[in-house]
Amino acid sequence: MTTRLTNGRLVLGTLLMVLILAACQTAARTLNGFDVSDASIPADEIFKGGPPRDGIPALTDPKYIDPAEASFLSGNDRVMGVMIEGRAHAYPIGIMNYHEIVNHSTRDSQWLVSYCPLCGTGMVFDANVDEQALTFGVSGLLYNSDLLMYDRQTESLWSQIEARAVSGPLKGTELELMPSQLTTWKAWRQQHPDTRVLSRETGHRRNYDSTPYGNYEESKTVFFPISERDDRFHPKAWVIGMTSGNKARAWPFEELEATGKETIRETFDGRSLVIHYDAENRSARITSETGEEIATTTGFWFAWHAFHPDTEVFTAD
């Protein structure tokens, strides 16, 4: 009898231990309801940003107004500017800080307008993947302090700066980056007087006149761990960068300003480029020699370097 009881307790104890270990393993690979056990990025470098999944509400039915109606914008307010099927659109950063993602639909296509306040990166993508129009939400997760998005159709996680799915059924799939510009409202409106403007009528109650991030842009603090650091520039120094194959190049604004020029001609990976720098409006864009807009990423130096540690860097020689 004693032997049977002892054996029974051993079996029960073993079963409990197996269940506990299984529960721990499940918890370790699930974050905000997303299974990251198959992620192409290190799962232990994915962090919860604080809000849960959809705690930062993406906009799926955006409303737009005419420039004359955008009285809430002052000339120096920051906006993301993008041309969508030949029509200019402005996305105020004051609104994007609270929503991070706008799903924009047209008759023929689906667009993903994204902004990561922690990295300063405004990036716009073609959201049509394999003839499927994807809509995106905010996962509440971060990698290299950058926004991890998810699509509602497959619940795959997507890295904003890498522009690709890092877990889920679409893992490895890339999004096509579209040209966009971070600039001031006065500069964008001057270039595009008929621009549409994202309305503050979002369906959510937020104080779009204030930022929830305080003086984050001026400080050297990076809230979440990053895989690579480089102290050549202030962590929040603005840069414009582009990639070509496995190559990357960054043009820090302070280096562009040091040249004293508004346009600089460069060759990168065999391509002739024209870098346009606007010191007054803290903005830059890149075109081909013929004036074609090239898709680039503008953001903080620490973020660009974290994802592109081998990046080339322009200096005002």
Beta strands, then each sheet from edge to edge (+ up, - down):
strand 1: 30-31
strand 2: 34-35
strand 3: 46-48
strand 4: 64-65
strand 5: 78-84
strand 6: 87-92
strand 7: 101-105
strand 8: 110-116
strand 9: 121-126
strand 10: 128-129
strand 11: 132-133
strand 12: 136-143
strand 13: 146-151
strand 14: 157-159
strand 15: 164-167
strand 16: 176-178
strand 17: 181-184
strand 18: 196-198
strand 19: 238-244
strand 20: 247-252
strand 21: 263-268
strand 22: 271-278
strand 23: 283-288
strand 24: 297-300
strand 25: 312-313
sheet 1: 1+ 2-
sheet 2: 3+ 12- 13+ 14- 15+
sheet 3: 4+ 18- 6- 5+ 17-
sheet 4: 7+ 8- 9+ 16-
sheet 5: 10+ 11-
sheet 6: 24+ 19- 20+ 25+
sheet 7: 21+ 22- 23+
end
